[in-house]
Amino acid sequence: MQIMEGDLIRTIQDNHEYFAHYHTAGNPGRHELNEKQEIQYPPIMRTILQTGYQGFVGQEFIPQGDPLVGLKQAYDLCDVRL
């Protein structure tokens, strides 16, 4: 979505009723969610929560390192509270 449309937060706010599931991945490269990526997930996750979404968020990235370390890092980054 970042590659094709950008403006993630506004797109989520304006269209959340059409989203049944969310996925994460870094951009560029669909790698781990870390400081090398242009997407900042905490404000995006807070926006998703503010829409009332209560489903799952799929961590759909291609690890460059240890997959479990990358998954833990992504989980911690996306575990936000309102």
Summary of the structure (lengths in Angstrom):
residues: 82
radius of gyration: 12.3
end to end distance: 23.4
largest distance: 36.1
contacts: 198
relative contact order: 0.22
helix: 40%
strand: 7%
